[in-house]
Amino acid sequence: MKKNKTTTYHKIQCVRRSVQTLAILLFLAIPMANWFGIHLVIGTLYSISIGDMVISDPLMVLQTVLLTKQIYLPLLLSLLIPVALAALLGRVFCGWICPQNSLSEWVNALQKKYFYKRWRRHNMPVVRTNPNPLVYWGMLLGFIMLTSVLGYSLFNYLSAPGILTSQTARLLTTGTLGIEICIVFLIVLAEFILGYRIWCKTICPVGAMLALFKTRSSLQIQHDVSKCDCKGETSPCTVVCPLNLSPKQENLYPFCMNCGLCLDMCEKTGNSSLSFVMGNVNRGNSLQGSSSLCGSDACPIGKE
């Protein structure tokens, strides 16, 4: 079997895992530091203050505008960093920082280890087309309309990263948990039963809001059909994708979180036909590549 010695995207995965770990440690450290009177950093993933600088979740800013029917300059300024990050790198917050994604990845890893046959049944089928983005945008629009009509802070209960970080702070400082944590448990339970990441893929308004700021110049995945050596019934890149997306097909975005797992897998088992690029790309429709070794035959995650 042809060996691909490139390790660029494997190194990127190591960086991503480090960022995920640091993000979790940060939101464990913040409430503890506040408890001991250190208030340089205050807040959660709803909104966080670092000295005089405030960084807010765009979804929370939208909710504030909908409920108060007013727009404040400081509120808009708090959007600068998350909007700039999303415009430049896409939904990297979801794939690299969000604690809900980290939690779901751990649950999926446990499911693969202890319920392998069930995991294989849900993850090995071929995904030839990605979902219609209209479903994704429709969910976000529906939540926005409900928030506006009801005049209620609905997004507080639909922001999994906000709930996880705020409830962690509450647990560490008061020893109690609020009813909101049940929403996270329900998300994890639903994804375990269904066998795929329905929340992150279809429902989560935090990710959908960030996806709105992606442009044609943002970081995205490019597929070089001339390099692709995957044939057979399964593409390793699709199998390893946390959201069961096909990086080779249309409508990869707005769903893709740019986690890079598919690129790492393609680098290991294929011919590095997937890569990160800045700017618009043309995505092929064919799952057939060259006549070289089949990447799916080399895929280690689909075999016991």
C-alpha positions in Angstrom: 0.0 0.0 0.0 1.2 3.4 -0.9 2.3 5.4 2.2 1.7 9.1 2.4 4.4 10.6 4.6 2.8 14.1 4.8 1.7 14.9 8.4 0.6 18.5 8.0 -3.1 17.9 8.9 -2.2 15.4 11.6 -0.2 18.2 13.3 -3.2 20.5 12.8 -5.3 17.9 14.7 -2.8 17.9 17.5 -3.2 21.7 17.7 -7.0 21.4 17.6 -7.0 18.9 20.5 -4.8 21.3 22.5 -7.1 24.2 21.8 -10.1 22.1 22.9 -8.4 21.2 26.1 -7.2 24.7 26.8 -10.8 26.0 26.2 -12.2 23.6 28.8 -9.5 24.4 31.3 -10.0 28.2 30.8 -13.7 27.9 31.6 -12.9 25.8 34.7 -10.3 28.4 35.8 -12.4 31.5 35.3 -15.0 30.8 38.0 -12.3 29.6 40.4 -10.2 32.7 39.8 -13.3 34.8 40.4 -14.0 32.9 43.6 -10.6 33.9 44.9 -11.1 37.6 44.0 -9.3 37.6 40.6 -11.6 39.3 38.1 -9.4 40.0 35.1 -11.5 37.6 33.1 -15.2 37.3 33.8 -18.0 35.5 32.1 -19.0 32.4 30.0 -19.5 31.6 26.4 -22.7 33.7 26.4 -20.4 36.8 26.9 -17.0 37.2 28.4 -15.0 40.2 29.6 -11.2 40.4 29.5 -10.4 43.6 31.3 -12.3 46.3 29.5 -12.8 44.2 26.4 -16.2 42.4 26.0 -16.6 39.5 23.6 -20.2 38.4 23.0 -21.8 35.4 21.3 -23.5 36.9 18.1 -26.6 34.9 18.9 -26.9 36.6 22.3 -26.4 40.0 20.8 -29.2 39.3 18.3 -31.5 38.2 21.2 -30.7 41.4 23.1 -31.7 43.5 20.0 -34.9 41.5 19.5 -36.0 41.8 23.1 -35.0 45.4 23.8 -35.6 46.7 20.3 -32.5 48.8 20.7 -29.0 48.7 19.3 -26.0 49.8 21.5 -22.6 50.6 20.1 -20.8 48.7 22.9 -23.0 45.7 22.1 -22.0 45.9 18.4 -18.3 46.3 19.3 -18.5 43.1 21.3 -19.2 41.3 18.1 -16.0 42.2 16.4 -13.8 39.3 17.4 -16.3 36.4 16.8 -17.6 37.9 13.6 -14.0 38.5 12.3 -13.0 34.9 13.3 -16.1 33.4 11.5 -15.5 35.5 8.4 -11.9 34.5 8.2 -12.0 30.8 9.3 -15.6 29.8 9.2 -17.2 27.8 12.0 -13.9 27.1 13.7 -15.4 28.0 17.1 -17.7 25.0 16.7 -15.0 22.6 15.7 -12.1 23.9 17.8 -13.5 25.6 21.0 -17.1 24.7 21.7 -17.3 22.4 24.7 -20.5 20.8 23.4 -18.6 19.6 20.4 -15.8 18.3 22.6 -18.4 16.5 24.7 -20.1 15.0 21.7 -16.8 13.8 20.2 -16.0 12.1 23.5 -19.4 10.4 23.5 -18.9 9.3 19.9 -15.5 7.8 20.8 -17.0 5.9 23.7 -19.8 4.7 21.5 -17.3 3.5 18.9 -15.2 1.6 21.6 -18.1 0.0 23.5 -20.9 -0.2 20.9 -18.8 -0.7 17.8 -21.4 -2.6 15.7 -24.0 0.1 16.4 -21.5 2.8 15.7 -20.5 1.2 12.4 -24.1 0.8 11.3 -24.7 4.6 11.7 -21.3 5.8 10.4 -20.3 3.5 7.5 -23.2 4.1 5.0 -22.2 6.2 2.0 -23.2 9.8 2.1 -23.4 10.9 -1.5 -25.1 14.2 -0.9 -25.0 16.7 1.9 -28.2 18.1 3.5 -30.1 21.0 2.0 -28.9 24.2 3.7 -32.5 25.5 3.7 -33.3 23.2 6.5 -30.5 24.7 8.6 -31.5 28.3 7.8 -35.1 27.4 8.4 -34.4 26.2 11.9 -32.5 29.4 12.7 -35.2 31.6 11.3 -37.9 29.7 13.3 -36.0 30.3 16.5 -35.5 34.0 15.7 -39.3 34.4 15.0 -40.2 32.5 18.2 -37.9 34.7 20.3 -39.3 37.9 18.8 -43.0 36.8 19.1 -42.7 35.4 22.6 -40.5 38.1 23.9 -38.5 35.5 25.8 -34.8 34.7 26.1 -35.2 31.5 24.2 -31.6 31.4 23.0 -30.3 31.2 26.6 -31.7 27.6 26.5 -30.5 26.8 23.0 -26.8 27.8 23.5 -25.2 24.6 24.5 -21.7 26.2 25.0 -23.3 29.0 27.1 -25.2 26.4 29.2 -22.1 24.2 29.8 -19.8 27.1 30.8 -22.4 28.9 33.0 -23.4 25.7 34.7 -19.8 24.7 35.2 -19.2 28.1 36.9 -22.4 27.6 39.0 -21.3 24.1 40.1 -17.8 25.2 41.1 -19.0 28.2 43.0 -22.3 27.1 44.6 -22.2 23.3 44.3 -25.5 23.3 42.4 -26.8 22.9 38.9 -29.7 24.6 37.1 -32.4 22.9 35.1 -30.7 24.1 31.9 -28.1 21.4 32.2 -30.9 18.9 31.3 -30.9 20.4 27.8 -27.2 19.3 27.3 -28.1 15.8 28.6 -31.0 15.6 26.2 -28.7 16.6 23.3 -26.2 13.9 24.2 -28.9 11.3 24.7 -30.6 12.1 21.4 -27.3 11.9 19.5 -26.4 8.6 21.2 -29.8 7.1 20.3 -30.0 8.4 16.8 -26.3 7.7 16.1 -25.4 11.0 14.6 -24.8 14.6 15.6 -28.3 16.0 14.9 -27.8 19.0 17.2 -24.6 20.4 15.7 -25.6 19.4 12.1 -29.2 20.7 12.0 -30.5 22.5 15.1 -27.8 24.5 16.9 -28.5 28.2 16.5 -25.1 29.2 17.7 -23.4 27.5 14.9 -26.0 28.7 12.4 -25.5 32.3 13.5 -21.7 32.0 13.0 -22.2 30.4 9.6 -23.9 33.5 8.4 -20.6 35.4 8.5 -18.7 32.9 6.3 -17.8 34.4 2.9 -16.4 33.1 -0.3 -13.0 34.2 1.0 -13.2 32.2 4.2 -11.2 29.1 5.1 -12.8 26.0 3.5 -12.1 22.5 2.3 -11.1 21.9 -1.3 -11.3 18.5 -3.0 -9.0 17.7 -5.9 -10.8 15.1 -7.9 -7.7 14.2 -9.9 -5.9 13.1 -6.7 -8.7 11.2 -5.1 -8.2 7.5 -5.0 -11.3 6.5 -3.1 -13.6 4.0 -4.8 -15.6 1.2 -3.2 -18.7 1.9 -1.0 -17.3 4.2 1.6 -15.0 7.2 1.6 -12.8 7.5 4.8 -13.3 11.2 4.9 -17.1 10.8 5.2 -16.8 8.1 7.8 -14.5 10.2 10.0 -16.6 13.4 9.7 -18.3 14.1 13.1 -21.4 15.3 11.2 -21.4 12.5 8.5 -20.8 15.1 5.7 -19.1 14.4 2.4 -16.3 16.9 1.9 -16.3 16.1 -1.8 -19.9 17.1 -2.4 -21.9 20.3 -2.8 -23.5 22.0 0.3 -20.6 21.1 2.6 -21.1 24.5 4.0 -22.7 25.9 6.1 -22.6 22.6 8.0 -18.8 22.0 8.1 -17.0 23.1 11.2 -13.5 23.1 9.6 -12.3 20.6 12.3 -10.0 19.1 9.7 -10.6 15.4 10.7 -11.4 14.5 7.1 -8.1 16.1 5.9 -6.2 14.1 8.4 -7.8 10.9 7.4 -7.3 11.6 3.7 -3.6 12.3 4.4 -3.3 9.0 6.3 -5.2 6.7 4.0 -5.6 8.4 0.6 -3.7 10.7 -1.7 -4.2 14.1 0.1 -7.0 15.1 -2.3 -8.5 17.3 0.5 -6.9 20.5 1.7 -7.7 23.7 3.5 -7.7 26.8 1.2 -8.7 30.4 1.6 -11.3 31.4 -1.0 -14.0 29.9 -3.2 -13.6 26.4 -4.5 -15.3 24.2 -7.1 -16.5 20.9 -5.4 -16.7 17.8 -7.6 -19.7 15.5 -7.7 -17.8 12.3 -8.4 -16.8 9.8 -5.7 -14.6 8.1 -8.2 -11.0 9.1 -8.5 -7.9 7.8 -10.2 -7.0 4.1 -10.7 -4.6 4.1 -7.8 -5.1 2.3 -4.5 -8.5 2.7 -3.0 -8.4 4.9 0.1 -11.6 3.3 1.5 -9.8 -0.1 1.6 -7.1 1.5 3.7 -9.5 3.1 6.1 -8.7 1.8 9.6 -11.9 3.1 11.3 -14.3 1.0 9.4 -12.7 -2.3 10.4 -12.9 -4.2 13.7 
